[in-house]
Amino acid sequence: MATKNENKENTNFALGRENYKLLAIGFAIIVIGFLLMLGGKSVSPDKFSDNIFSFRRITLAPIVVLAGFAFEIWAIMKKPKA
């Protein structure tokens, strides 16, 4: 019969609790970046809308997404506290 200590040893994860929290934050940053890319459609299909070329969609959103991916890499590589 397994004791509590043996069960606790079998539940070791590759990353610590803090790492998983940081991964969730990084995922949220990536989702925010993709949400910033939304919109810009034209009112009618016959007319072209220049709204798709806004600073938010062309510059800011990709930078936020890339920052989210960089944060994810950092969150994985960060050593968990003992």
C-alpha positions in Angstrom: 0.0 0.0 0.0 1.4 3.4 -1.0 1.9 6.1 1.6 1.3 9.8 1.3 4.9 10.5 0.6 5.1 8.0 -2.2 1.9 9.5 -3.8 3.4 13.0 -3.5 6.6 11.9 -5.3 4.6 10.5 -8.2 2.8 13.8 -8.9 5.9 15.9 -9.8 5.3 18.0 -12.8 7.9 19.3 -15.2 7.2 22.9 -14.3 6.3 24.6 -11.0 3.0 26.2 -10.1 4.4 29.7 -10.8 5.4 28.6 -14.3 1.9 27.5 -15.1 0.5 30.8 -13.9 3.0 32.6 -16.1 2.0 30.4 -19.1 -1.6 31.4 -18.5 -0.6 35.1 -18.5 1.3 34.6 -21.7 -1.6 32.9 -23.3 -3.8 35.9 -22.3 -1.4 38.3 -23.9 -1.5 36.3 -27.2 -5.3 36.3 -27.1 -5.3 40.1 -26.6 -3.0 40.5 -29.6 -5.3 38.6 -31.8 -8.3 40.5 -30.5 -6.5 43.7 -31.5 -6.4 42.4 -35.1 -10.2 42.1 -35.3 -12.4 44.5 -37.3 -11.8 46.7 -40.3 -14.5 45.3 -42.5 -16.3 47.5 -45.0 -19.9 48.4 -44.7 -20.8 47.0 -48.1 -18.8 44.5 -50.2 -18.8 47.0 -53.1 -16.6 49.5 -51.3 -13.1 49.1 -50.0 -12.4 50.2 -46.4 -9.0 51.6 -45.4 -9.7 50.7 -41.8 -7.8 47.4 -42.2 -4.6 49.4 -42.5 -4.8 51.0 -39.0 -1.8 51.2 -36.7 -3.6 48.9 -34.3 -4.0 46.1 -36.8 -0.8 46.4 -38.7 1.8 47.3 -36.0 0.5 47.1 -32.5 -1.3 43.7 -32.6 1.6 41.7 -34.1 4.0 43.3 -31.6 1.7 42.2 -28.7 1.4 38.7 -30.2 5.2 38.3 -30.5 5.7 39.7 -27.0 3.2 37.0 -25.8 5.2 34.3 -27.5 8.4 35.6 -26.0 6.8 35.7 -22.6 5.7 32.1 -23.0 9.2 31.0 -23.8 10.5 32.9 -20.7 7.8 31.3 -18.6 8.8 27.8 -19.7 12.5 28.5 -19.2 12.2 30.2 -15.7 13.5 27.9 -13.0 10.8 27.1 -10.4 11.6 28.1 -6.8 12.6 25.3 -4.6 
